[in-house]
């Protein structure tokens, strides 16, 4: 507090100046935070604190309009938080088996130690076997209904093969309760998707034509590992644009879906931003084996992505021979939609992986039979 003895009202003036300085300084800090708020640089709690700060600074101020705006932002934030909490509960309920329940079922039916001794790295790891088994438990109810299995990129090939082998065995089952809705084995496509892929148009054209001919039916898109889910959500948007609504499955995911969803939706400022909530739709249609680091990540599968269609075709001499043989006849018209054979991988390694996948499917099939 400042005091001016030579001025009769010095005390009052000194007090007012100090108050103005403090209010101005606090307002400046709030305003700076508000700029960061609009720039999306703050966490959810920091955003709320900033809005409350602005509201408090304007309580004694003359501008009721500003106060109304702040209160409105706070109310909208509360509404967003309420919707997000409700959706998180829904996402949590999508998990059919908790980790503990799944482990009990697996230990009761599968001799993991014995199975591990028959497999090769990385499939022989206890956690990998359990994740495959848990994924199977999660998808087993709908698995007989799928007409198409899609591997979303080169790294997801072995997981997609595993799911396809289980579904094919169900098609051959003599048990009427376990038999597929259709006795035809599901078809499988290994597509060239992924974050760095430059072939989205070719994949879209391929799926559009297949879908228009009703050749896809109920479809499951399979991944090996999901980090944040952003790439998969982009592909969900592409699928929706062509009227195609698949389910998703992954062997492993970096964080629980409800946690990833909460983190992604923390940036929403109004309930209207949640109306077309792709993240919610994706996580509600996602099944996963385990929350893990991605044990199969980086493992050679015998194929590689096409990052740049022009670049790859210029570098390849015998293009047709190096193309993915699993693509079948479809590659002739939609070549960029499929991965290329990786010449740098020893074919014996790929063969061994395929044999391990088959053995896993044979041994874990008892979980659904």
C-alpha positions in Angstrom: 0.0 0.0 0.0 1.3 3.4 -1.0 0.7 6.6 1.1 1.1 10.2 -0.1 1.3 12.5 3.0 1.2 15.7 0.9 -2.2 14.7 -0.6 -5.3 14.6 1.6 -6.6 11.4 0.0 -3.2 9.9 -0.5 -4.1 6.7 1.3 -7.2 6.1 -0.9 -5.3 6.7 -4.1 -2.4 4.5 -3.0 -4.8 1.7 -2.2 -6.7 2.0 -5.5 -3.5 2.0 -7.6 -2.2 -1.1 -5.8 -5.5 -2.8 -6.3 -5.6 -1.9 -10.0 -2.0 -3.1 -10.4 -2.8 -6.5 -8.8 -6.1 -7.0 -10.7 -4.3 -6.0 -14.0 -1.5 -8.4 -13.3 -3.8 -11.3 -12.4 -5.9 -10.5 -15.5 -2.9 -10.6 -17.6 -1.9 -14.0 -16.4 -5.5 -15.3 -17.0 -5.5 -13.7 -20.4 -2.3 -15.4 -21.3 -3.7 -18.7 -20.1 -6.9 -18.1 -22.1 -4.8 -17.7 -25.3 -3.1 -21.0 -24.5 -6.6 -22.4 -23.8 -7.8 -21.5 -27.3 -4.6 -22.8 -28.8 -5.3 -26.2 -27.3 -2.1 -26.1 -25.2 -3.7 -26.8 -21.8 -4.9 -30.0 -20.1 -8.5 -30.4 -19.2 -7.9 -29.3 -15.6 -5.8 -26.3 -16.7 -8.5 -25.2 -19.1 -11.1 -25.3 -16.4 -8.9 -23.4 -14.0 -8.3 -20.7 -16.6 -12.0 -20.2 -17.1 -12.7 -20.0 -13.4 -9.8 -17.5 -13.1 -11.3 -15.3 -15.8 -14.7 -15.5 -14.2 -13.4 -14.5 -10.8 -11.5 -11.5 -12.2 -14.6 -10.2 -13.9 -16.9 -10.6 -10.8 -16.1 -7.1 -9.7 -15.7 -5.7 -13.1 -18.1 -3.7 -15.2 -18.4 -6.1 -18.2 -21.3 -8.5 -17.6 -21.0 -9.7 -21.2 -17.6 -11.1 -20.5 -18.7 -12.8 -17.4 -21.6 -14.4 -19.3 -19.2 -15.8 -21.9 -16.9 -17.3 -19.3 -19.8 -18.9 -17.4 -21.1 -20.3 -20.7 -17.7 -21.9 -21.4 -17.6 -23.4 -18.0 -21.1 -24.8 -18.4 -20.2 -26.3 -21.8 -17.1 -27.8 -20.4 -19.2 -29.5 -17.6 -21.5 -30.9 -20.2 -18.6 -32.2 -22.3 -17.1 -33.9 -19.3 -20.4 -35.5 -18.4 -20.9 -37.0 -21.9 -17.3 -38.2 -22.0 -17.6 -39.9 -18.6 -20.8 -41.7 -19.8 -19.1 -42.8 -23.0 -16.0 -44.0 -21.1 -18.3 -46.3 -19.1 -19.8 -47.7 -22.4 -16.3 -48.3 -23.8 -15.2 -50.1 -20.6 -18.3 -52.4 -20.9 -17.2 -53.5 -24.4 -14.5 -55.7 -22.8 -16.1 -59.2 -22.4 -13.3 -60.6 -20.2 -11.3 -58.8 -17.6 -7.6 -59.7 -17.6 -8.1 -61.8 -14.5 -11.2 -63.7 -15.9 -9.4 -64.3 -19.2 -6.3 -65.6 -17.4 -8.4 -68.1 -15.5 -10.2 -69.4 -18.6 -6.8 -69.6 -20.5 -5.1 -71.5 -17.7 -8.0 -73.9 -17.4 -7.9 -74.8 -21.1 -4.4 -74.1 -22.4 -1.1 -75.6 -21.3 0.9 -72.4 -22.1 4.3 -73.9 -21.0 3.9 -76.9 -23.3 2.7 -74.7 -26.2 5.5 -72.2 -25.7 8.1 -75.0 -26.1 6.7 -75.8 -29.6 6.8 -72.2 -30.8 9.6 -69.8 -31.9 10.2 -66.2 -30.9 8.3 -64.0 -30.6 5.3 -66.3 -30.5 6.7 -68.5 -27.7 6.5 -65.7 -25.1 3.9 -66.3 -22.4 2.5 -62.9 -22.7 2.1 -63.1 -26.5 0.3 -66.5 -26.2 -2.0 -65.0 -23.6 -2.7 -61.9 -25.7 -3.7 -64.1 -28.7 -5.9 -66.2 -26.4 -7.5 -63.1 -24.8 -8.2 -61.6 -28.3 -9.9 -64.8 -29.3 -12.1 -64.8 -26.2 -13.1 -61.2 -27.0 -14.1 -61.9 -30.7 -15.4 -65.4 -30.4 -19.1 -64.5 -30.2 -19.1 -62.5 -33.5 -16.4 -64.4 -35.3 -18.8 -66.9 -36.9 -20.6 -64.0 -38.5 -17.7 -62.4 -40.4 -17.5 -62.9 -44.2 -14.3 -60.9 -44.6 -11.1 -60.5 -42.6 -8.8 -57.5 -43.5 -5.2 -57.1 -42.4 -4.8 -53.3 -42.2 -1.1 -53.3 -43.0 2.0 -55.5 -43.5 2.7 -55.9 -39.8 -0.8 -57.1 -39.0 -0.6 -60.1 -41.4 0.2 -62.8 -38.8 -2.6 -61.7 -36.5 -5.1 -61.6 -39.4 -3.9 -65.1 -40.5 -4.6 -66.4 -37.0 -8.1 -64.9 -36.9 -8.8 -66.2 -40.4 -7.6 -69.8 -39.5 -9.9 -69.8 -36.4 -12.9 -68.6 -38.4 -12.2 -71.1 -41.1 -12.1 -73.9 -38.6 -15.4 -72.7 -37.2 -16.8 -73.0 -40.8 -15.8 -76.7 -40.8 -17.2 -77.3 -37.3 -19.8 -80.1 -37.0 -21.2 -78.5 -33.9 -24.4 -76.6 -34.9 -24.0 -74.2 -32.0 -20.5 -73.2 -33.1 -20.9 -73.4 -36.8 -20.6 -70.2 -38.9 -23.8 -68.5 -40.1 -22.4 -69.3 -43.5 -20.6 -72.5 -44.2 -18.3 -70.7 -46.6 -14.9 -69.8 -45.1 -14.4 -66.1 -44.8 -12.2 -64.4 -47.4 -9.1 -62.5 -46.3 -7.4 -59.4 -47.8 -4.0 -58.1 -46.8 -4.3 -54.4 -47.6 -1.6 -51.7 -47.8 -3.0 -49.4 -45.1 -1.0 -47.7 -42.3 0.0 -44.2 -41.3 2.7 -43.6 -44.0 0.8 -45.2 -46.8 0.3 -43.1 -50.0 -2.2 -45.6 -51.4 -5.4 -44.5 -49.7 -7.2 -43.8 -53.0 -6.4 -47.3 -54.3 -7.6 -49.0 -51.1 -10.8 -46.9 -51.2 -11.5 -47.8 -54.8 -10.9 -51.5 -54.1 -13.2 -51.5 -51.1 -15.8 -49.4 -52.9 -16.1 -51.9 -55.7 -16.1 -54.9 -53.4 -18.8 -53.2 -51.3 -20.9 -52.2 -54.2 -20.9 -55.9 -55.3 -21.9 -57.0 -51.8 -18.7 -59.0 -51.7 -17.5 -57.9 -48.3 -20.4 -58.6 -46.0 -19.6 -58.4 -42.2 -16.0 -57.4 -42.0 -13.3 -57.5 -39.3 -10.2 -55.2 -39.7 -7.2 -56.7 -37.8 -4.1 -55.0 -36.5 -1.1 -56.2 -34.7 -0.6 -53.1 -32.5 -2.4 -49.8 -31.9 -0.6 -46.9 -30.3 -3.2 -44.1 -30.1 -5.8 -45.3 -32.6 -5.5 -42.2 -34.7 -4.6 -44.0 -37.9 -7.3 -46.6 -37.4 -9.9 -43.8 -36.9 -8.8 -42.2 -40.1 -9.5 -45.4 -41.9 -12.8 -45.7 -40.2 -13.7 -42.3 -41.7 -12.7 -43.6 -45.1 -14.8 -46.7 -44.6 -17.8 -44.7 -43.5 -17.6 -42.5 -46.6 -18.2 -45.5 -48.8 -21.0 -46.8 -46.6 -18.8 -49.5 -45.1 -18.9 -50.2 -41.3 -16.3 -52.8 -40.2 -15.4 -54.0 -36.7 -11.8 -53.7 -35.5 -9.5 -56.0 -33.6 -5.9 -55.7 -32.4 -3.5 -58.1 -30.7 -2.1 -55.4 -28.4 -2.9 -51.8 -27.6 -0.6 -49.2 -25.9 -3.3 -48.0 -23.4 -6.8 -49.1 -22.5 -9.3 -47.7 -25.0 -11.2 -45.7 -22.4 -7.9 -43.9 -21.4 -7.1 -43.1 -25.0 -10.6 -41.9 -25.6 -10.5 -39.6 -22.6 -7.2 -38.2 -23.7 -8.5 -37.6 -27.2 -11.8 -36.0 -26.2 -10.2 -33.8 -23.6 -9.8 -31.2 -26.3 -13.5 -30.9 -27.0 -15.0 -27.6 -25.9 -18.7 -28.1 -26.6 -21.1 -31.0 -26.7 -21.6 -30.3 -30.4 -18.1 -31.4 -31.1 -19.0 -34.9 -29.8 -21.9 -35.3 -32.2 -19.7 -36.9 -34.9 -17.5 -38.7 -32.5 -15.3 -41.1 -34.6 -13.1 -41.9 -31.6 -16.1 -43.2 -29.7 -17.4 -45.2 -32.6 -14.0 -46.7 -33.2 -13.4 -47.7 -29.5 -16.9 -49.1 -29.2 -16.2 -51.4 -32.2 -12.6 -52.4 -31.1 -11.6 -55.7 -29.4 -8.1 -56.2 -28.2 -6.0 -58.9 -26.6 -3.8 -57.1 -24.2 -2.5 -53.7 -23.1 1.1 -54.1 -24.1 4.1 -52.7 -25.9 3.6 -54.5 -29.2 5.6 -57.8 -29.1 5.2 -58.4 -32.8 6.0 -54.8 -33.8 8.8 -54.7 -36.4 8.8 -58.5 -37.0 9.3 -59.5 -40.6 6.1 -60.8 -42.2 7.4 -61.3 -45.7 5.8 -58.1 -47.1 6.3 -54.4 -46.9 4.2 -51.3 -47.4 4.2 -49.2 -50.6 4.9 -45.7 -49.2 5.0 -44.1 -52.7 3.4 -46.0 -55.6 5.5 -44.2 -58.2 8.8 -44.7 -56.4 8.2 -48.4 -55.9 7.2 -49.2 -59.5 10.2 -47.4 -60.8 12.5 -49.5 -58.6 11.0 -52.9 -59.3 12.1 -54.8 -62.3 9.9 -57.9 -62.1 6.8 -56.2 -60.6 4.3 -59.0 -60.9 6.6 -61.6 -59.4 7.4 -59.4 -56.4 3.8 -58.6 -55.7 2.1 -60.2 -52.8 1.0 -63.7 -53.9 -1.8 -63.8 -51.3 -3.5 -60.9 -53.1 -4.8 -63.3 -55.7 -6.5 -62.0 -58.8 -7.5 -58.7 -57.2 -3.9 -57.3 -57.5 -4.1 -57.1 -61.3 -6.5 -54.1 -61.1 -5.7 -52.8 -57.6 -2.0 -53.4 -57.3 -1.2 -50.4 -55.0 -3.8 -51.6 -52.6 -1.7 -54.6 -51.6 1.7 -54.9 -50.0 4.8 -55.9 -51.9 6.9 -59.0 -51.2 9.9 -58.1 -49.1 13.0 -59.5 -50.9 15.2 -58.8 -47.9 13.4 -61.3 -45.6 14.5 -64.9 -45.6 11.6 -67.0 -46.9 12.3 -69.7 -44.3 11.6 -67.1 -41.6 8.2 -66.3 -43.1 7.5 -70.0 -43.5 8.3 -70.6 -39.8 6.0 -67.7 -38.7 3.2 -69.2 -40.7 3.7 -72.5 -39.1 3.7 -70.9 -35.6 0.5 -69.1 -36.4 -1.2 -72.3 -37.6 0.0 -74.1 -34.4 -1.4 -71.2 -32.3 -4.7 -71.4 -34.0 -4.9 -75.2 -33.7 -4.1 -75.1 -29.9 -6.2 -72.1 -29.0 -9.2 -73.2 -31.0 -10.4 -75.2 -28.0 -11.3 -71.8 -26.4 -14.2 -71.5 -28.9 -14.9 -75.1 -29.6 
